[in-house]
Amino acid sequence: MKRYYVYILKCSDNSYYTGITNDVDRRFNEHSFGSNKESYTYDKRALELVFCTEFNDVIQAISFEKQVKGWSRKKKEAIINDNWDDLKKLSECLNETHFKNFNKKKI
């Protein structure tokens, strides 16, 4: 059975890169050695693999990769630090105009 991996690399500028692969070691080496000059990580080496999770289904892996790519830095750091329970709190809208935070003025 083929396995797929969603991974996060920490770049030398402290940004994060999220990707998907079926061979983590090969893909990490490609990033580290700068195989593709057009890639996000090319000018941001040295790299550190800070997160990796496995999937049996490529569709689920692609879906999770897309989800993580849209996340805030804090949410990415939550899963990097294995604090999955923090995701719900980090997903809450804190804007004053959000219905949970809206301060109704008396007229």
Residue pairs with C-beta under 8 A, 6 or more apart in sequence:
1 56
2 22
2 56
2 58
3 22
3 54
3 55
3 56
4 20
4 21
4 22
4 54
4 55
4 56
4 57
4 58
4 61
5 20
5 21
5 22
5 24
5 52
5 53
5 54
5 55
5 61
6 18
6 19
6 20
6 52
6 53
6 55
6 61
6 64
6 65
6 68
7 18
7 19
7 20
7 21
7 24
7 27
7 28
7 49
7 51
7 52
7 53
8 16
8 17
8 18
8 49
8 50
8 51
8 52
8 68
8 76
8 79
8 80
9 16
9 17
9 18
9 19
9 28
9 31
9 41
9 47
9 48
9 49
9 50
10 16
10 47
10 48
10 50
11 17
11 40
11 41
11 44
11 45
11 47
12 44
12 45
12 46
12 47
13 44
15 44
16 50
16 73
16 76
17 31
17 40
17 41
17 44
17 47
18 65
18 68
18 69
18 76
19 27
19 65
20 61
20 62
20 65
21 27
24 49
24 52
28 47
28 49
30 36
31 39
31 41
31 45
31 47
32 45
32 46
32 47
34 42
34 45
36 42
41 47
50 80
51 76
51 79
51 80
53 64
55 61
55 64
68 75
68 76
68 79
72 90
74 90
75 86
75 87
75 90
75 91
78 84
78 86
78 87
78 90
79 87
92 100
93 100
93 101
94 101
95 101
96 102
96 103
